């Protein structure tokens, strides 16, 4: 009985000592500043806006303060580009599935590359819209109503027809994006730079299609060999 009592006293004393030691260690840990008032930087903060977070208030747009017209121009340029890119996504995939003819495999693979590249451009464009404070509209009804691009034929589609179709489509979209770059580059150079990247990609895709019909010193490459002995009609050629 005495041994049990003695052991209890020893254990109780050890617990007290351990608790004091834990408090001593804890006192050496610096207090977190997460909920402490932050220095006044001139920016709206959690304290001035009465929000829960101590982080600076989120300002979605870095456009200059010359008025909302600049923001509207940027959003319109991005949304119109997004809609056209989504239309091209659908069309490149449709052609990828249904292209037929001598150049089937070459175009099948090339159109898959174009589809993946255009999908990335579309995603980047939509995310730029979000970063300037606007929602993006990628609904099917918007694509159909707003892209203003000719629709690709249904069913199997001949390789010569695919080449001609996408030369025109890429040329049209590239020219539209070029115009939008000029509309926003002064007030919103970040959006303009992103649109330049998209335009460069679309021009590359147009060149890759046009190369099938590019004249050389040894072959006019009119497309007759893949178009029932009839040259493929192209603007400016």
C-alpha positions as CSV (number, residue, x, y, z in Angstrom):
1,X,0.0,0.0,0.0
2,X,2.8,2.4,0.9
3,X,4.6,1.5,-2.3
4,X,1.5,2.3,-4.4
5,X,1.1,5.7,-2.6
6,X,4.8,6.5,-3.1
7,X,4.6,5.7,-6.9
8,X,1.5,7.9,-7.2
9,X,3.3,10.8,-5.6
10,X,6.3,10.4,-7.9
11,X,4.1,10.2,-11.0
12,X,2.2,13.3,-10.0
13,X,5.4,15.3,-9.4
14,X,6.8,14.2,-12.8
15,X,3.6,15.3,-14.5
16,X,3.9,18.7,-12.9
17,X,7.5,19.1,-14.0
18,X,6.6,18.0,-17.5
19,X,3.8,20.5,-17.7
20,X,6.1,23.3,-16.6
21,X,8.6,22.3,-19.2
22,X,6.0,22.2,-22.0
23,X,5.0,25.7,-21.0
24,X,8.6,26.8,-21.1
25,X,9.1,25.5,-24.6
26,X,5.8,26.9,-25.8
27,X,6.9,30.4,-24.6
28,X,9.9,30.2,-26.9
29,X,7.7,29.8,-30.1
30,X,7.0,33.1,-31.8
31,X,3.4,34.0,-32.0
32,X,1.9,33.8,-35.5
33,X,1.0,37.1,-37.2
34,X,-1.8,35.7,-39.3
35,X,-4.4,37.6,-37.4
36,X,-2.3,40.5,-36.3
37,X,-3.0,44.0,-37.8
38,X,-0.9,44.5,-40.9
39,X,1.2,47.6,-41.7
40,X,-0.7,50.3,-43.6
41,X,0.4,50.0,-47.3
42,X,-2.2,52.2,-48.7
43,X,-4.1,49.2,-50.2
44,X,-7.5,48.1,-48.9
45,X,-7.0,45.4,-46.3
46,X,-9.0,43.1,-44.0
47,X,-9.0,45.7,-41.4
48,X,-10.3,48.5,-43.6
49,X,-12.8,46.4,-45.5
50,X,-13.9,44.4,-42.4
51,X,-13.3,41.1,-44.1
52,X,-12.0,38.0,-42.3
53,X,-8.7,37.7,-44.3
54,X,-5.7,39.9,-43.5
55,X,-4.6,39.7,-47.1
56,X,-4.8,42.7,-49.4
57,X,-8.1,43.2,-51.1
58,X,-8.4,41.4,-54.4
59,X,-8.2,43.9,-57.3
60,X,-9.2,41.8,-60.4
61,X,-8.1,44.2,-63.2
62,X,-4.8,46.0,-63.7
63,X,-6.2,48.1,-66.6
64,X,-5.4,51.8,-66.4
65,X,-7.9,54.1,-64.7
66,X,-8.9,55.9,-67.9
67,X,-12.4,54.5,-67.8
68,X,-14.5,51.4,-68.2
69,X,-14.3,51.5,-72.0
70,X,-10.9,50.0,-71.9
71,X,-12.1,47.1,-69.8
72,X,-15.1,46.5,-72.1
73,X,-12.8,46.5,-75.1
74,X,-10.5,43.9,-73.5
75,X,-13.4,41.7,-72.5
76,X,-15.0,41.9,-76.0
77,X,-11.7,41.1,-77.7
78,X,-11.1,38.1,-75.4
79,X,-14.7,36.8,-75.6
80,X,-14.9,37.0,-79.3
81,X,-11.5,35.3,-79.7
82,X,-12.6,32.6,-77.2
83,X,-15.8,31.9,-79.2
84,X,-13.9,31.6,-82.5
85,X,-11.3,29.3,-80.9
86,X,-14.1,27.1,-79.6
87,X,-15.6,26.9,-83.0
88,X,-12.2,25.9,-84.4
89,X,-11.9,23.3,-81.7
90,X,-15.1,21.6,-82.8
91,X,-14.3,21.9,-86.5
92,X,-10.7,20.5,-86.2
93,X,-12.0,17.5,-84.3
94,X,-14.8,16.9,-86.8
95,X,-12.3,17.0,-89.6
96,X,-9.9,14.8,-87.7
97,X,-12.5,12.1,-87.4
98,X,-13.9,12.3,-91.0
99,X,-11.1,13.4,-93.3
100,X,-10.7,11.0,-96.2
101,X,-8.4,10.6,-99.2
102,X,-4.7,10.2,-100.0
103,X,-3.6,12.6,-97.2
104,X,-5.9,11.0,-94.6
105,X,-3.3,10.0,-92.1
106,X,-1.2,13.2,-92.4
107,X,-4.2,15.4,-92.0
108,X,-5.7,13.2,-89.3
109,X,-2.5,13.6,-87.2
110,X,-2.1,17.3,-88.0
111,X,-5.6,18.2,-87.1
112,X,-5.2,16.5,-83.7
113,X,-2.2,18.7,-83.1
114,X,-4.2,21.8,-84.1
115,X,-7.1,20.7,-81.9
116,X,-4.8,20.4,-78.8
117,X,-3.1,23.7,-79.5
118,X,-6.3,25.6,-80.1
119,X,-7.8,24.1,-76.9
120,X,-4.9,25.5,-74.9
121,X,-5.3,28.9,-76.5
122,X,-9.0,28.9,-75.7
123,X,-8.2,28.0,-72.0
124,X,-5.6,30.7,-71.7
125,X,-8.0,33.3,-73.3
126,X,-10.8,32.3,-70.9
127,X,-8.5,32.6,-67.9
128,X,-7.3,36.0,-69.0
129,X,-10.9,37.1,-69.0
130,X,-11.3,35.9,-65.4
131,X,-8.1,37.7,-64.4
132,X,-9.5,41.1,-65.6
133,X,-12.7,40.5,-63.7
134,X,-15.1,39.1,-66.3
135,X,-16.7,35.7,-66.7
136,X,-16.2,33.8,-69.9
137,X,-19.0,32.4,-72.0
138,X,-18.2,29.0,-73.5
139,X,-21.8,27.8,-74.0
140,X,-22.7,26.0,-77.2
141,X,-25.4,28.5,-78.0
142,X,-22.9,31.3,-77.8
143,X,-20.5,29.5,-80.2
144,X,-23.2,28.9,-82.7
145,X,-24.6,32.4,-82.5
146,X,-21.5,34.5,-82.3
147,X,-18.5,32.8,-84.0
148,X,-19.5,34.1,-87.4
149,X,-17.5,31.3,-89.1
150,X,-18.7,29.0,-91.9
151,X,-19.7,25.6,-90.6
152,X,-17.7,22.5,-91.7
153,X,-19.6,20.0,-93.9
154,X,-20.9,16.9,-92.2
155,X,-20.1,13.4,-93.1
156,X,-16.8,12.2,-94.8
157,X,-14.8,15.2,-96.1
158,X,-12.2,15.0,-98.8
159,X,-8.6,15.9,-97.9
160,X,-8.5,18.7,-100.5
161,X,-11.7,20.2,-99.1
162,X,-10.2,20.0,-95.5
163,X,-7.1,21.9,-96.6
164,X,-9.1,24.6,-98.4
165,X,-11.6,24.9,-95.5
166,X,-9.0,25.4,-92.8
167,X,-6.8,27.8,-94.9
168,X,-9.8,30.1,-95.0
169,X,-10.8,29.6,-91.4
170,X,-7.4,30.2,-90.0
171,X,-6.9,33.2,-92.2
172,X,-10.2,34.7,-91.1
173,X,-9.6,34.2,-87.4
174,X,-6.0,35.4,-87.6
175,X,-7.1,38.6,-89.2
176,X,-9.8,39.2,-86.6
177,X,-7.4,38.7,-83.8
178,X,-4.9,41.0,-85.4
179,X,-7.5,43.7,-85.4
180,X,-8.3,43.2,-81.8
181,X,-4.7,43.5,-80.8
182,X,-4.7,47.0,-82.2
183,X,-7.8,47.8,-80.3
184,X,-6.4,46.9,-76.8
185,X,-2.6,47.1,-77.0
186,X,-2.3,50.7,-75.6
187,X,-4.6,50.3,-72.7
188,X,-4.1,46.6,-71.9
189,X,-0.8,45.4,-73.2
190,X,-1.0,42.1,-71.3
191,X,-4.2,41.1,-73.1
192,X,-2.6,42.3,-76.4
193,X,0.5,40.1,-75.8
194,X,-1.7,37.1,-75.1
195,X,-3.7,37.7,-78.2
196,X,-0.4,38.0,-80.2
197,X,0.5,34.5,-79.0
198,X,-2.8,33.2,-80.2
199,X,-2.5,34.9,-83.5
200,X,1.0,33.5,-84.0
201,X,-0.3,30.0,-83.4
202,X,-3.2,30.4,-85.8
203,X,-0.9,31.8,-88.5
204,X,1.3,28.8,-88.0
205,X,-1.6,26.4,-88.4
206,X,-2.7,28.3,-91.6
207,X,0.8,28.0,-93.0
208,X,0.9,24.2,-92.3
209,X,-2.3,23.8,-94.3
210,X,-1.2,26.2,-97.0
211,X,2.1,24.3,-97.4
212,X,0.2,21.4,-99.0
213,X,-0.5,23.7,-101.9
214,X,2.7,25.7,-101.9
215,X,4.3,26.2,-105.3
216,X,7.9,25.0,-105.7
217,X,10.3,25.2,-108.6
218,X,9.7,21.6,-109.4
219,X,5.9,21.3,-108.7
220,X,3.1,23.8,-108.8
221,X,1.3,21.8,-106.1
222,X,-2.1,23.0,-107.3
223,X,-3.9,20.2,-105.5
224,X,-5.0,18.5,-108.7
225,X,-3.4,15.2,-107.6
226,X,-5.8,15.0,-104.6
227,X,-8.8,16.8,-106.1
228,X,-9.9,14.7,-109.1
229,X,-7.4,16.4,-111.4
230,X,-8.8,19.9,-110.6
231,X,-6.8,22.6,-108.9
232,X,-7.9,23.5,-105.4
233,X,-9.3,27.1,-105.7
234,X,-7.7,29.5,-103.2
235,X,-7.9,33.2,-102.8
236,X,-4.9,35.0,-104.3
237,X,-3.8,31.9,-106.2
